[in-house]
C-alpha cells in the first residue's frame, strides 16, 4: 500500500513540474484580458494581448 502511495505522489509531482501549470497560470490573465478586449476594441489589440500570454507560456520552461 505504501508503494502505491509513493507512485501516486511521484506521478502528481512529475505532472506538476512538467510545465503543465506554471506557464499556463502566468499566461491566463493575458489570455483572458485579450478575449475581453476583443469584444470592445479592434481584434488586433486583443490578439496582441493574447499573444503576449502565449509568449509567456512558451518562455517559462516549467
N, C-alpha and C positions, 0 to 999 in steps of 0.2 A: 504494500500500500504506500509506503514511503517513496518507493521508486517511481510510482505513478505521479505522486505529487511533485517530485523533483523534475520529472519530464514535463509536466504541465507548466510549472513555473519557468523552466527553461524556454519552452515554446512561446509563452507570453512575453518574456523579456526579449527574446530574439525578434519577435514581431514589433515590439515597441521600439527597439533600436535599429530596425531595418530601414527606417526612413518613412514609414507609413504615417507618422503622426506629427512630427515636429514641423516639417516643411509645410504640410497642409494646414496646420494650425496657425502658423505665422501668415500664410498667404490668404487664409479665409477672409479676413476683414477687407482686403483689397479686392477680392473677387466679388464679395457682397456689395461693396460700395460701387464697384464698376457696374454691376447689374442695376442698382438703383439709379445711378447717374444716367444710364442708357435710357431710362424712361422719361427723363426731363431735359436731357441735353443731347446734342448730336452723338451718334454712335461712336465716332472717333474718340471722343473724350472718355466715354465709359469703357471702350475697348482698351484704351491706353492704361487706364487704372487696373483693369482686369489683367492686362499683360504684365503689369508690374508684379502682381501676385504670382503669375506663372513663372516669372524670372526668379522671384524669391524662392519659390518651391524648387526650382531647378538648381539654385545656387547652394541651398542648405543641404549638405550631404547626408543628414540623418533625420 
